[in-house]
Amino acid sequence: MRVFCDILGMEVELPERPRRVVCLVSSLTETLFEIGCADRVAGISAYCSRYISANNLPVVGDYLRVDESLLRQIDPDLILVTTGIQRALAMKLAKAGYPVYALPLPSSLSGVMENLNLLGGLMNEVESARRLRQRWEQQFQTLYLSAPMRRPRVYIELWFGKHLRTVGALTFIHDLVEAAGGANIFGRDRRAYFVPDPEQVERFRPDVLLFHTEPDDYPVDVPALIQERGWHRWNPAPYVVVGGIQKGQNIIHEGPSMMETATWLQAHFHFWARHY
């Protein structure tokens, strides 16, 4: 079966049911396990084990590099990557003759669902993917209906390594926060990810400060950061939520455990609504 990958501008030859899949995207690996394809995954990235059940799958690489000798040993019949910073790696592997498919980075929850459909098609597991999508959509609908009556205004701060970013409207993270019952203070900004102006954040005076950090590799002292900016002097003081790379508290991860993250977020928003 030949499929065309728009992102890479090339066709990919795939077997009817790929059985030696190397997945270098943690959210896609988690989805493969969720739709019953765990036994068809032959290699993963250094980040995937955080989101799947205990396994002894070989770690083939990360977002930017692969172990080429290990990849040759596995002889994958499908390599899954995404766009953005992985595009160069995808092109390199495709030029080396590997069957590579790059899925687009989602800019909304709808994009996450589209990728789920696409992954189901690539794996010839369309029905399983549709069932997961239906369950996911039902869970989000339940979240929308159970959101707090008082919606907190939320400032979202992401630390991608050493790089500070916030999010505008064109991200699935915005949709995640809104679904959980919050209101992104930059929700009308047409950008996806950008460096925020701390003075503008202060003018918005958000009710909740939501931080994503990577404590193992790039620790961020959130209380010290808030004090350094003077945000601790706001009246009332903002309610602070800190998530990281752990399953169920990672707001930048769009795999099935996003539902756990949304539930975790909503619990914080309910706490704010009751006590602030």
Contacts in CASP RR format, 6 or more apart in sequence:
PFRMAT RR
TARGET T0000
AUTHOR 0000-0000-0000
METHOD contacts of the structure
MODEL  1
MRVFCDILGMEVELPERPRRVVCLVSSLTETLFEIGCADRVAGISAYCSR
YISANNLPVVGDYLRVDESLLRQIDPDLILVTTGIQRALAMKLAKAGYPV
YALPLPSSLSGVMENLNLLGGLMNEVESARRLRQRWEQQFQTLYLSAPMR
RPRVYIELWFGKHLRTVGALTFIHDLVEAAGGANIFGRDRRAYFVPDPEQ
VERFRPDVLLFHTEPDDYPVDVPALIQERGWHRWNPAPYVVVGGIQKGQN
IIHEGPSMMETATWLQAHFHFWARHY
1 13 0 8 1.000
1 14 0 8 1.000
1 15 0 8 1.000
1 16 0 8 1.000
2 11 0 8 1.000
2 12 0 8 1.000
2 13 0 8 1.000
2 14 0 8 1.000
3 11 0 8 1.000
3 12 0 8 1.000
3 14 0 8 1.000
3 101 0 8 1.000
3 122 0 8 1.000
4 10 0 8 1.000
4 11 0 8 1.000
4 12 0 8 1.000
5 11 0 8 1.000
5 12 0 8 1.000
5 100 0 8 1.000
5 101 0 8 1.000
5 102 0 8 1.000
7 83 0 8 1.000
7 87 0 8 1.000
7 90 0 8 1.000
7 102 0 8 1.000
7 103 0 8 1.000
7 104 0 8 1.000
8 87 0 8 1.000
8 90 0 8 1.000
8 91 0 8 1.000
8 94 0 8 1.000
8 100 0 8 1.000
8 101 0 8 1.000
8 102 0 8 1.000
10 94 0 8 1.000
12 78 0 8 1.000
12 94 0 8 1.000
12 99 0 8 1.000
12 100 0 8 1.000
12 101 0 8 1.000
13 99 0 8 1.000
14 77 0 8 1.000
14 78 0 8 1.000
14 99 0 8 1.000
14 101 0 8 1.000
14 122 0 8 1.000
15 77 0 8 1.000
16 124 0 8 1.000
17 40 0 8 1.000
17 123 0 8 1.000
17 124 0 8 1.000
18 40 0 8 1.000
18 77 0 8 1.000
18 78 0 8 1.000
18 122 0 8 1.000
18 123 0 8 1.000
18 124 0 8 1.000
19 40 0 8 1.000
19 42 0 8 1.000
19 77 0 8 1.000
20 40 0 8 1.000
20 42 0 8 1.000
20 74 0 8 1.000
20 75 0 8 1.000
20 76 0 8 1.000
20 77 0 8 1.000
20 78 0 8 1.000
21 32 0 8 1.000
21 37 0 8 1.000
21 40 0 8 1.000
21 41 0 8 1.000
21 42 0 8 1.000
21 43 0 8 1.000
21 76 0 8 1.000
21 77 0 8 1.000
21 78 0 8 1.000
21 79 0 8 1.000
21 80 0 8 1.000
21 123 0 8 1.000
22 41 0 8 1.000
22 42 0 8 1.000
22 43 0 8 1.000
22 44 0 8 1.000
22 60 0 8 1.000
22 71 0 8 1.000
22 74 0 8 1.000
22 76 0 8 1.000
22 78 0 8 1.000
22 79 0 8 1.000
22 80 0 8 1.000
23 29 0 8 1.000
23 32 0 8 1.000
23 41 0 8 1.000
23 43 0 8 1.000
23 44 0 8 1.000
23 45 0 8 1.000
23 48 0 8 1.000
23 79 0 8 1.000
23 80 0 8 1.000
24 44 0 8 1.000
24 45 0 8 1.000
24 60 0 8 1.000
24 61 0 8 1.000
24 62 0 8 1.000
24 63 0 8 1.000
24 66 0 8 1.000
24 79 0 8 1.000
24 80 0 8 1.000
24 81 0 8 1.000
24 86 0 8 1.000
24 89 0 8 1.000
25 45 0 8 1.000
25 80 0 8 1.000
25 81 0 8 1.000
25 82 0 8 1.000
25 86 0 8 1.000
25 103 0 8 1.000
26 45 0 8 1.000
26 47 0 8 1.000
26 48 0 8 1.000
26 50 0 8 1.000
26 51 0 8 1.000
26 253 0 8 1.000
26 255 0 8 1.000
27 51 0 8 1.000
27 253 0 8 1.000
27 254 0 8 1.000
27 255 0 8 1.000
28 80 0 8 1.000
28 82 0 8 1.000
28 103 0 8 1.000
28 115 0 8 1.000
28 119 0 8 1.000
28 255 0 8 1.000
29 41 0 8 1.000
29 44 0 8 1.000
29 45 0 8 1.000
29 48 0 8 1.000
29 51 0 8 1.000
29 52 0 8 1.000
30 48 0 8 1.000
30 51 0 8 1.000
30 52 0 8 1.000
30 255 0 8 1.000
30 256 0 8 1.000
30 257 0 8 1.000
31 116 0 8 1.000
31 119 0 8 1.000
31 132 0 8 1.000
31 255 0 8 1.000
31 256 0 8 1.000
32 38 0 8 1.000
32 40 0 8 1.000
32 41 0 8 1.000
32 119 0 8 1.000
32 123 0 8 1.000
33 41 0 8 1.000
33 52 0 8 1.000
33 53 0 8 1.000
34 132 0 8 1.000
34 256 0 8 1.000
35 119 0 8 1.000
35 120 0 8 1.000
35 123 0 8 1.000
35 125 0 8 1.000
35 128 0 8 1.000
35 129 0 8 1.000
35 132 0 8 1.000
36 125 0 8 1.000
36 128 0 8 1.000
37 123 0 8 1.000
37 125 0 8 1.000
38 52 0 8 1.000
38 53 0 8 1.000
38 55 0 8 1.000
40 123 0 8 1.000
41 57 0 8 1.000
42 57 0 8 1.000
42 58 0 8 1.000
42 74 0 8 1.000
42 76 0 8 1.000
43 57 0 8 1.000
43 58 0 8 1.000
43 59 0 8 1.000
43 60 0 8 1.000
43 74 0 8 1.000
43 76 0 8 1.000
44 52 0 8 1.000
44 55 0 8 1.000
44 57 0 8 1.000
44 58 0 8 1.000
44 59 0 8 1.000
44 60 0 8 1.000
45 59 0 8 1.000
45 60 0 8 1.000
45 61 0 8 1.000
45 62 0 8 1.000
45 63 0 8 1.000
46 59 0 8 1.000
46 61 0 8 1.000
46 62 0 8 1.000
47 62 0 8 1.000
47 63 0 8 1.000
47 245 0 8 1.000
48 57 0 8 1.000
49 55 0 8 1.000
49 57 0 8 1.000
49 59 0 8 1.000
50 245 0 8 1.000
50 246 0 8 1.000
50 247 0 8 1.000
51 247 0 8 1.000
51 253 0 8 1.000
51 255 0 8 1.000
51 257 0 8 1.000
58 70 0 8 1.000
58 74 0 8 1.000
59 67 0 8 1.000
60 66 0 8 1.000
60 67 0 8 1.000
60 70 0 8 1.000
60 71 0 8 1.000
60 74 0 8 1.000
61 67 0 8 1.000
63 85 0 8 1.000
63 86 0 8 1.000
63 89 0 8 1.000
64 85 0 8 1.000
64 86 0 8 1.000
64 88 0 8 1.000
64 89 0 8 1.000
65 89 0 8 1.000
66 89 0 8 1.000
66 93 0 8 1.000
71 93 0 8 1.000
71 98 0 8 1.000
76 98 0 8 1.000
76 99 0 8 1.000
77 99 0 8 1.000
78 99 0 8 1.000
78 101 0 8 1.000
78 122 0 8 1.000
79 93 0 8 1.000
79 98 0 8 1.000
79 99 0 8 1.000
79 100 0 8 1.000
79 101 0 8 1.000
80 101 0 8 1.000
80 103 0 8 1.000
80 119 0 8 1.000
80 122 0 8 1.000
81 89 0 8 1.000
81 90 0 8 1.000
81 93 0 8 1.000
81 100 0 8 1.000
81 101 0 8 1.000
81 102 0 8 1.000
81 103 0 8 1.000
82 102 0 8 1.000
82 103 0 8 1.000
82 104 0 8 1.000
82 105 0 8 1.000
83 102 0 8 1.000
83 103 0 8 1.000
83 104 0 8 1.000
83 105 0 8 1.000
84 105 0 8 1.000
86 102 0 8 1.000
87 102 0 8 1.000
90 100 0 8 1.000
90 102 0 8 1.000
93 100 0 8 1.000
94 100 0 8 1.000
101 122 0 8 1.000
103 115 0 8 1.000
103 118 0 8 1.000
103 119 0 8 1.000
104 111 0 8 1.000
104 115 0 8 1.000
106 112 0 8 1.000
106 114 0 8 1.000
106 115 0 8 1.000
106 172 0 8 1.000
106 254 0 8 1.000
107 170 0 8 1.000
107 171 0 8 1.000
107 172 0 8 1.000
107 192 0 8 1.000
108 170 0 8 1.000
108 171 0 8 1.000
108 172 0 8 1.000
108 174 0 8 1.000
108 175 0 8 1.000
109 140 0 8 1.000
109 172 0 8 1.000
109 175 0 8 1.000
109 176 0 8 1.000
109 179 0 8 1.000
111 172 0 8 1.000
112 172 0 8 1.000
112 254 0 8 1.000
112 255 0 8 1.000
112 258 0 8 1.000
113 133 0 8 1.000
113 136 0 8 1.000
113 137 0 8 1.000
115 254 0 8 1.000
116 129 0 8 1.000
116 132 0 8 1.000
116 133 0 8 1.000
116 136 0 8 1.000
117 126 0 8 1.000
117 129 0 8 1.000
117 130 0 8 1.000
117 133 0 8 1.000
119 129 0 8 1.000
120 126 0 8 1.000
120 128 0 8 1.000
120 129 0 8 1.000
121 129 0 8 1.000
123 129 0 8 1.000
132 256 0 8 1.000
136 256 0 8 1.000
136 259 0 8 1.000
139 259 0 8 1.000
139 262 0 8 1.000
140 179 0 8 1.000
140 259 0 8 1.000
140 262 0 8 1.000
143 179 0 8 1.000
143 180 0 8 1.000
143 181 0 8 1.000
143 262 0 8 1.000
143 263 0 8 1.000
143 266 0 8 1.000
144 179 0 8 1.000
144 181 0 8 1.000
146 266 0 8 1.000
147 179 0 8 1.000
147 180 0 8 1.000
147 181 0 8 1.000
147 182 0 8 1.000
147 266 0 8 1.000
147 269 0 8 1.000
148 181 0 8 1.000
148 266 0 8 1.000
148 269 0 8 1.000
148 270 0 8 1.000
148 272 0 8 1.000
148 273 0 8 1.000
149 273 0 8 1.000
150 272 0 8 1.000
150 273 0 8 1.000
151 181 0 8 1.000
151 182 0 8 1.000
151 183 0 8 1.000
151 269 0 8 1.000
152 181 0 8 1.000
152 182 0 8 1.000
152 183 0 8 1.000
152 206 0 8 1.000
152 207 0 8 1.000
152 208 0 8 1.000
152 239 0 8 1.000
152 269 0 8 1.000
152 272 0 8 1.000
152 273 0 8 1.000
152 276 0 8 1.000
153 182 0 8 1.000
153 183 0 8 1.000
153 185 0 8 1.000
153 204 0 8 1.000
153 205 0 8 1.000
153 206 0 8 1.000
153 207 0 8 1.000
153 208 0 8 1.000
154 177 0 8 1.000
154 182 0 8 1.000
154 183 0 8 1.000
154 184 0 8 1.000
154 185 0 8 1.000
154 206 0 8 1.000
154 207 0 8 1.000
154 208 0 8 1.000
154 209 0 8 1.000
154 210 0 8 1.000
155 166 0 8 1.000
155 185 0 8 1.000
155 186 0 8 1.000
155 196 0 8 1.000
155 201 0 8 1.000
155 204 0 8 1.000
155 206 0 8 1.000
155 208 0 8 1.000
155 209 0 8 1.000
155 210 0 8 1.000
155 238 0 8 1.000
156 166 0 8 1.000
156 167 0 8 1.000
156 173 0 8 1.000
156 174 0 8 1.000
156 177 0 8 1.000
156 184 0 8 1.000
156 186 0 8 1.000
156 210 0 8 1.000
156 212 0 8 1.000
156 251 0 8 1.000
157 164 0 8 1.000
157 165 0 8 1.000
157 166 0 8 1.000
157 196 0 8 1.000
157 209 0 8 1.000
157 210 0 8 1.000
157 211 0 8 1.000
157 212 0 8 1.000
158 164 0 8 1.000
158 165 0 8 1.000
158 166 0 8 1.000
158 167 0 8 1.000
158 173 0 8 1.000
158 193 0 8 1.000
158 211 0 8 1.000
158 212 0 8 1.000
158 251 0 8 1.000
158 252 0 8 1.000
159 165 0 8 1.000
159 211 0 8 1.000
159 212 0 8 1.000
159 213 0 8 1.000
159 214 0 8 1.000
159 218 0 8 1.000
159 220 0 8 1.000
161 214 0 8 1.000
161 217 0 8 1.000
161 218 0 8 1.000
162 218 0 8 1.000
164 195 0 8 1.000
164 196 0 8 1.000
165 193 0 8 1.000
165 194 0 8 1.000
165 195 0 8 1.000
165 196 0 8 1.000
166 186 0 8 1.000
166 193 0 8 1.000
166 194 0 8 1.000
166 195 0 8 1.000
166 196 0 8 1.000
167 173 0 8 1.000
167 174 0 8 1.000
167 184 0 8 1.000
167 186 0 8 1.000
167 192 0 8 1.000
167 193 0 8 1.000
168 174 0 8 1.000
168 184 0 8 1.000
168 186 0 8 1.000
168 187 0 8 1.000
168 189 0 8 1.000
168 190 0 8 1.000
168 191 0 8 1.000
168 192 0 8 1.000
168 193 0 8 1.000
168 194 0 8 1.000
169 184 0 8 1.000
169 186 0 8 1.000
169 187 0 8 1.000
169 188 0 8 1.000
169 189 0 8 1.000
169 190 0 8 1.000
170 190 0 8 1.000
170 191 0 8 1.000
170 192 0 8 1.000
171 192 0 8 1.000
171 193 0 8 1.000
172 254 0 8 1.000
173 251 0 8 1.000
173 252 0 8 1.000
174 184 0 8 1.000
174 187 0 8 1.000
176 251 0 8 1.000
176 258 0 8 1.000
176 261 0 8 1.000
176 262 0 8 1.000
176 265 0 8 1.000
177 183 0 8 1.000
177 184 0 8 1.000
177 210 0 8 1.000
177 251 0 8 1.000
177 265 0 8 1.000
178 184 0 8 1.000
179 262 0 8 1.000
180 262 0 8 1.000
180 263 0 8 1.000
180 265 0 8 1.000
180 266 0 8 1.000
180 269 0 8 1.000
181 265 0 8 1.000
181 266 0 8 1.000
181 269 0 8 1.000
182 208 0 8 1.000
182 269 0 8 1.000
185 201 0 8 1.000
185 204 0 8 1.000
185 206 0 8 1.000
186 196 0 8 1.000
198 229 0 8 1.000
201 231 0 8 1.000
202 229 0 8 1.000
202 231 0 8 1.000
202 234 0 8 1.000
205 234 0 8 1.000
206 238 0 8 1.000
207 238 0 8 1.000
207 239 0 8 1.000
207 272 0 8 1.000
207 276 0 8 1.000
208 238 0 8 1.000
208 239 0 8 1.000
208 240 0 8 1.000
208 241 0 8 1.000
208 268 0 8 1.000
208 269 0 8 1.000
208 272 0 8 1.000
209 226 0 8 1.000
209 231 0 8 1.000
209 238 0 8 1.000
209 239 0 8 1.000
209 240 0 8 1.000
209 241 0 8 1.000
210 241 0 8 1.000
210 243 0 8 1.000
210 251 0 8 1.000
210 265 0 8 1.000
211 220 0 8 1.000
211 222 0 8 1.000
211 240 0 8 1.000
211 241 0 8 1.000
211 242 0 8 1.000
211 243 0 8 1.000
212 243 0 8 1.000
212 244 0 8 1.000
212 250 0 8 1.000
212 251 0 8 1.000
212 252 0 8 1.000
213 219 0 8 1.000
213 220 0 8 1.000
213 222 0 8 1.000
213 242 0 8 1.000
213 243 0 8 1.000
213 244 0 8 1.000
214 244 0 8 1.000
214 245 0 8 1.000
215 244 0 8 1.000
215 245 0 8 1.000
216 245 0 8 1.000
222 240 0 8 1.000
222 242 0 8 1.000
223 240 0 8 1.000
226 232 0 8 1.000
226 238 0 8 1.000
226 240 0 8 1.000
231 238 0 8 1.000
236 276 0 8 1.000
239 268 0 8 1.000
239 271 0 8 1.000
239 272 0 8 1.000
239 276 0 8 1.000
241 265 0 8 1.000
241 268 0 8 1.000
243 249 0 8 1.000
243 250 0 8 1.000
243 251 0 8 1.000
244 250 0 8 1.000
244 251 0 8 1.000
245 253 0 8 1.000
247 253 0 8 1.000
247 257 0 8 1.000
247 260 0 8 1.000
248 257 0 8 1.000
248 258 0 8 1.000
248 260 0 8 1.000
248 261 0 8 1.000
248 264 0 8 1.000
249 260 0 8 1.000
249 261 0 8 1.000
249 264 0 8 1.000
250 257 0 8 1.000
250 261 0 8 1.000
251 261 0 8 1.000
251 265 0 8 1.000
253 261 0 8 1.000
END
